[in-house]
Amino acid sequence: MTAQYGPEVWRGGVNTWQCDWMGHLNVRFYVAIFEEGLAALAPELGMPGAFAADAGATLQVRDLHIRFLREARASDLLYLTAGVLSMDETGARLQMILWHERGEPCASVVVTVAHVTARDERPFAWTAVTRNRAAVLTVEAPDYARPRSLTAEPIVTQASLARADSLDLLHLGAGVILPSDADVFGRMNPQVFIGRVSDGVARAIGDFRRHTSEHATIKPTRVGGAVLENRLAYLRWPRVGDRFVIRSGIASYDERSAVLVHWLLDPATGEPWGVATARAIVLDLDARKLVPVSPAALEALQPTLKAGLTL
């Protein structure tokens, strides 16, 4: 496995407390695993102290494009492999694949990172050592790990507090970056964004679940949700003490899923800290299968769309 997909950089399992009420590993813990995998990959790239408090240089996450391939549930055993897809003067695209112990892929992520000074986040060129190591660690993404239904193009965002108000986007979350939310440099950990979205996402998709369930040919007894694909772009990094708000809306529906857009905003300036999008489904919690969105449900859901909403 490691020869084709890169070295193993993490191994562990799923605890009950990491699972949400749908019975599967919550999205925040996928990102936490990817964060730990990135820190473990850094020494393989010739940067052994990249995530230490006294680091001079580090790897800063700029973009995460995640595909969730199979559920991970309590007691499942998992491991993570990582390699390099491409590298430019100051950045790189990395491929990480989270595997079930039985050898089936659980989730994959393309991580875009920048090589930056640890304190002031200034990008600078890779060393020759890192370039040489990256050449050895180069991998090719399998088809199931590539972005599928969400854009992989560079993001030019329209996000702002004023724009959120004009679109009447839902108030999904709000809070302050605490020391427990931050890395050793005092900046928000990547998992915090998706974690806080997950905490409030039921507000955004309640109508989607209700209409899909009510208009289903075979009505499920219990419904929840699952995300098939996620993209998170980190535009600026809040530090300990910085406030944030999350404003969200539904951009589109089809016969299988809904596309949600989330803006992580700075209430002090109105500017975005980051933006995210997700393709979500309604999940029959007993059959563990997708509930199709019928034409009647699609018609009922049209008033909930936010026209013109993008990243």
Phi, psi and omega per residue, in radians:
M1 nan -0.782 -3.040
T2 -1.187 -0.537 -3.113
A3 -1.112 -0.640 -3.085
Q4 -1.534 -0.601 -3.000
Y5 -1.987 0.124 -3.129
G6 1.669 3.021 -3.087
P7 -1.215 2.729 3.012
E8 -1.297 2.250 -3.074
V9 -2.101 -0.066 3.117
W10 -2.809 2.568 3.056
R11 -2.608 2.396 -3.128
G12 -3.090 -2.669 -3.114
G13 -2.646 3.106 -3.084
V14 -1.767 2.140 3.066
N15 -1.598 2.695 3.122
T16 -1.017 -0.692 -3.087
W17 -1.230 -0.206 3.079
Q18 -1.560 -0.093 -3.102
C19 -1.686 2.535 3.108
D20 -1.600 -3.021 -3.043
W21 -1.222 -0.186 3.033
M22 -1.369 -0.176 3.088
G23 1.578 0.176 3.110
H24 -2.251 2.893 -3.096
L25 -0.964 2.208 -3.131
N26 -1.213 2.592 -3.043
V27 -1.030 -0.559 -3.117
R28 -1.048 -0.557 -3.078
F29 -1.415 -0.430 2.947
Y30 -1.053 -0.843 -3.112
V31 -1.150 -0.627 3.080
A32 -1.063 -0.700 3.095
I33 -1.140 -0.751 3.112
F34 -1.106 -0.663 3.085
E35 -1.046 -0.824 -3.132
E36 -1.143 -0.651 3.091
G37 -1.110 -0.654 3.101
L38 -1.107 -0.758 3.118
A39 -1.111 -0.589 3.117
A40 -1.350 -0.466 3.102
L41 -1.307 -0.511 -3.079
A42 -0.921 -0.823 3.097
P43 -1.060 -0.583 3.090
E44 -1.116 -0.427 3.115
L45 -1.649 0.197 3.118
G46 1.419 0.385 3.133
M47 -2.211 1.166 -3.022
P48 -1.133 -0.437 -3.118
G49 -1.862 0.378 -2.985
A50 -1.112 -0.445 -3.096
F51 -2.035 0.382 3.047
A52 -1.563 2.743 -3.081
A53 -1.064 -0.518 -3.113
D54 -1.727 0.344 -3.106
A55 -1.095 2.502 3.002
G56 -1.579 -0.551 3.136
A57 -2.356 2.644 3.139
T58 -2.559 3.100 3.074
L59 -1.882 2.007 -3.112
Q60 -1.792 2.201 3.135
V61 -1.229 2.265 3.069
R62 -1.931 -0.484 -3.032
D63 -2.749 2.410 3.026
L64 -2.212 2.186 3.092
H65 -2.111 1.847 -2.958
I66 -1.931 2.397 2.927
R67 -2.042 2.259 3.113
F68 -1.714 2.031 -2.922
L69 -1.795 -0.695 3.089
R70 -2.509 2.555 3.139
E71 -1.104 2.553 2.950
A72 -2.018 2.185 -3.054
R73 -2.162 2.914 -3.065
A74 -0.892 2.334 -3.138
S75 1.460 -0.117 3.068
D76 -1.130 2.464 3.090
L77 -1.741 2.375 -3.011
L78 -2.364 2.748 2.950
Y79 -2.575 2.815 -3.004
L80 -2.215 2.327 3.014
T81 -1.981 2.743 -3.092
A82 -2.609 2.539 3.083
G83 -2.692 -3.116 -3.073
V84 -1.863 2.200 3.051
L85 -1.512 -0.774 -3.130
S86 -2.805 2.836 -3.135
M87 -2.555 2.360 3.012
D88 -2.004 -2.789 -2.994
E89 -1.089 -0.716 -3.076
T90 -2.253 0.081 -3.088
G91 -2.431 3.015 3.134
A92 -2.693 2.709 2.987
R93 -1.949 2.167 -3.080
L94 -1.979 2.556 3.082
Q95 -1.944 2.171 3.023
M96 -2.117 2.408 3.087
I97 -2.212 2.187 3.075
L98 -1.651 2.195 -3.021
W99 -1.983 2.498 2.862
H100 -1.250 2.628 -3.133
E101 -0.947 -0.545 -3.121
R102 -1.320 -0.046 3.039
G103 1.755 0.067 3.110
E104 -1.635 2.451 3.110
P105 -1.194 2.342 3.123
C106 -1.685 -0.775 -3.139
A107 -2.788 2.751 3.077
S108 -2.378 2.689 3.108
V109 -2.513 2.399 2.915
V110 -1.729 2.049 -3.095
V111 -1.857 2.106 3.015
T112 -1.675 2.146 -3.106
V113 -2.146 2.732 3.015
A114 -2.041 2.481 3.051
H115 -1.536 1.874 -2.984
V116 -2.282 2.784 2.966
T117 -1.182 2.418 -2.969
A118 -1.132 -0.591 -3.017
R119 -1.548 -0.799 -3.046
D120 -1.919 0.138 3.013
E121 1.056 0.603 -3.136
R122 -1.561 2.083 3.104
P123 -1.143 2.478 3.036
F124 -2.633 2.904 -2.950
A125 -1.144 2.566 3.037
W126 -1.135 2.682 3.021
T127 -1.375 2.834 3.082
A128 -1.084 -0.632 3.119
V129 -1.053 -0.811 -3.124
T130 -1.144 -0.711 3.116
R131 -1.071 -0.730 3.130
N132 -1.156 -0.722 3.111
R133 -1.140 -0.703 -3.126
A134 -1.083 -0.644 3.131
A135 -1.074 -0.662 3.128
V136 -1.244 -0.550 -3.070
L137 -1.622 0.130 -3.105
T138 -1.166 2.325 3.127
V139 -2.281 2.930 3.036
E140 -2.023 2.309 -3.093
A141 -1.239 2.259 3.007
P142 -1.187 2.812 -3.072
D143 -0.974 -0.715 -3.075
Y144 -1.220 -0.237 -3.116
A145 -1.709 -0.104 -3.101
R146 -1.435 2.636 3.011
P147 -0.917 2.432 -3.036
R148 -2.042 -1.115 -2.986
S149 -1.960 -0.119 3.098
L150 -1.915 2.533 -3.062
T151 -1.056 2.478 3.028
A152 -1.872 0.089 -3.126
E153 -1.251 2.698 3.063
P154 -0.966 2.499 -3.055
I155 -1.650 2.215 2.931
V156 -2.002 1.783 -2.920
T157 -1.463 2.640 3.000
Q158 -1.806 0.086 -2.990
A159 -1.199 2.351 3.000
S160 -2.898 2.848 3.108
L161 -1.152 -0.681 3.120
A162 -1.112 -0.736 3.125
R163 -1.162 -0.670 3.095
A164 -1.074 -0.706 3.106
D165 -1.165 -0.697 -3.105
S166 -1.173 -0.541 3.100
L167 -1.532 -0.081 -3.094
D168 0.967 0.836 3.128
L169 -1.247 2.601 -3.129
L170 -1.101 2.467 2.991
H171 -1.461 1.727 -3.016
L172 -1.544 -0.607 -3.088
G173 -2.876 2.891 3.089
A174 -2.821 2.678 3.120
G175 3.020 -2.853 -3.113
V176 -2.323 2.482 3.066
I177 -1.269 2.042 -3.139
L178 -1.675 2.853 3.084
P179 -0.945 -0.605 3.129
S180 -1.232 -0.245 3.130
D181 -1.592 -0.105 -2.908
A182 -1.940 2.766 3.048
D183 -1.499 -3.016 -3.078
V184 -1.203 -0.240 3.116
F185 -1.666 0.035 3.111
G186 1.478 0.182 -3.138
R187 -1.782 2.672 -3.125
M188 -0.963 2.342 2.990
N189 -1.204 2.495 -3.129
P190 -0.961 -0.569 -3.078
Q191 -1.174 -0.355 -3.058
V192 -1.114 -0.717 -3.123
F193 -1.022 -0.996 -3.074
I194 -1.194 -0.532 3.114
G195 -1.151 -0.766 3.139
R196 -1.248 -0.550 3.001
V197 -1.087 -0.802 -3.128
S198 -1.051 -0.647 -3.119
D199 -1.059 -0.574 -3.066
G200 -1.980 0.080 -2.961
V201 -1.161 -0.387 3.106
A202 -1.037 -0.483 3.080
R203 -1.132 -0.593 -3.055
A204 -1.437 -0.500 -3.008
I205 -2.022 0.238 3.114
G206 -1.022 -0.791 3.126
D207 -1.136 -0.664 3.133
F208 -1.057 -0.832 3.129
R209 -1.133 -0.767 -3.054
R210 -1.136 -0.892 -3.103
H211 -1.192 -0.668 3.125
T212 -1.101 -0.747 -3.134
S213 -1.195 -0.801 -3.082
E214 -1.129 -0.583 -3.079
H215 -1.728 0.147 -3.137
A216 -1.241 2.541 3.094
T217 -1.092 -0.803 3.032
I218 -1.956 1.860 -3.022
K219 -1.308 2.142 3.096
P220 -1.245 2.631 3.102
T221 -1.318 -0.734 3.141
R222 -2.277 2.294 3.116
V223 -2.170 2.583 3.015
G224 -2.433 -2.530 -3.131
G225 -2.636 2.910 3.068
A226 -2.664 2.661 3.094
V227 -1.804 2.295 3.097
L228 -1.578 -0.587 -3.052
E229 -2.687 2.485 -3.113
N230 -2.383 2.537 2.928
R231 -2.348 2.275 3.105
L232 -2.194 2.227 3.084
A233 -2.019 2.209 -3.121
Y234 -1.777 1.954 -3.009
L235 -1.646 -0.689 3.050
R236 -2.506 2.791 -3.038
W237 -1.995 1.915 3.033
P238 -1.123 2.585 3.120
R239 -1.947 2.995 3.138
V240 -0.921 2.241 -3.120
G241 1.705 -0.315 3.107
D242 -1.280 2.500 3.099
R243 -1.592 2.814 3.045
F244 -2.598 2.706 2.925
V245 -2.284 2.668 3.087
I246 -2.078 2.153 3.100
R247 -2.042 2.365 -2.949
S248 -2.452 2.770 3.065
G249 -2.828 2.941 3.078
I250 -1.684 2.156 -3.120
A251 -1.563 -0.554 -3.105
S252 -2.877 2.804 3.016
Y253 -2.270 2.693 2.895
D254 -2.467 -2.961 -3.025
E255 -1.259 -0.053 -3.136
R256 -2.149 -0.479 -2.866
S257 -2.719 3.044 3.022
A258 -2.183 2.570 3.046
V259 -1.883 2.095 -3.140
L260 -1.836 2.599 3.055
V261 -2.181 2.331 -3.133
H262 -2.208 2.341 3.076
W263 -2.011 2.151 3.028
L264 -1.641 1.972 -2.942
L265 -2.096 2.652 3.059
D266 -1.599 1.925 -3.094
P267 -1.189 -0.292 3.133
A268 -1.318 -0.598 -3.079
T269 -2.021 -0.338 -3.059
G270 1.452 -0.034 -3.095
E271 -1.548 2.761 -3.103
P272 -1.428 2.408 2.891
W273 -1.432 -0.655 -3.124
G274 -2.956 2.934 3.114
V275 -2.379 2.695 -3.125
A276 -2.590 2.713 3.026
T277 -2.449 2.666 -3.104
A278 -2.555 2.506 2.974
R279 -1.808 2.049 -3.018
A280 -2.097 2.657 3.102
I281 -2.142 2.840 2.926
V282 -1.559 2.275 -3.031
L283 -1.982 2.197 2.974
D284 -1.263 1.937 -3.001
L285 -1.260 -0.296 3.096
D286 -1.576 -0.808 3.129
A287 -1.417 -0.273 -3.070
R288 0.990 0.737 -3.136
K289 -2.287 2.714 3.060
L290 -1.085 2.437 2.996
V291 -1.718 2.040 -3.125
P292 -1.080 2.647 3.110
V293 -1.692 1.924 -3.063
S294 -1.288 2.837 3.053
P295 -0.972 -0.656 3.123
A296 -1.144 -0.690 3.108
A297 -1.159 -0.738 3.121
L298 -1.044 -0.696 3.121
E299 -1.146 -0.742 -3.135
A300 -1.162 -0.469 -3.070
L301 -1.505 -0.225 -3.059
Q302 -0.967 -0.700 -3.133
P303 -1.128 -0.272 -3.108
T304 -1.544 -0.102 -3.141
L305 -1.248 2.574 3.044
K306 -1.870 1.704 -3.087
A307 -1.055 2.314 3.087
G308 1.484 0.044 -3.124
L309 -1.358 2.151 3.049
T310 -2.406 3.140 3.058
L311 -1.096 nan nan
